[in-house]
Amino acid sequence: MDDNWINLDPENDVISQKSNNVENTIEALPYIFNGMEIVDQVLNKFSEEEQVLIDGFECKVLQPGKKWQIGKIRINLKIEFQADHSPDRPTEPESPLDDIRKMDS
């Protein structure tokens, strides 16, 4: 994983498609959603036979310097985010509520 990418919590982190590039939106998703909606979109594209890749299937694995190991293998989907620190892209302005939030802590 690249150091600039961070894992998002797919159930709690909120994602907005609203950015400076309106052409770069996914029509199948609302403008504001969570990561689970992306995962659901991907999983819905899998056929019943391909679903076994997510659920896991029995196999044997041979790794360098080790003997064959029997177990299961699966594909794990995760949502990652990389902040754009480009000087030509504006950042979100501070919220007027930030001072109030600091008072509560």
Buried (B, 14 or more C-beta within 10 A) or exposed (E): EEEEEEEBEBEEBEBEBEEEEEEEEEEEBEEEBBBBBBBEEEEEEEEEEEEBEBEEEEEEEEEEEEEEEEEEEEEEEEBEEEEEEEEEEEEEEEEEEEEEEEEEE
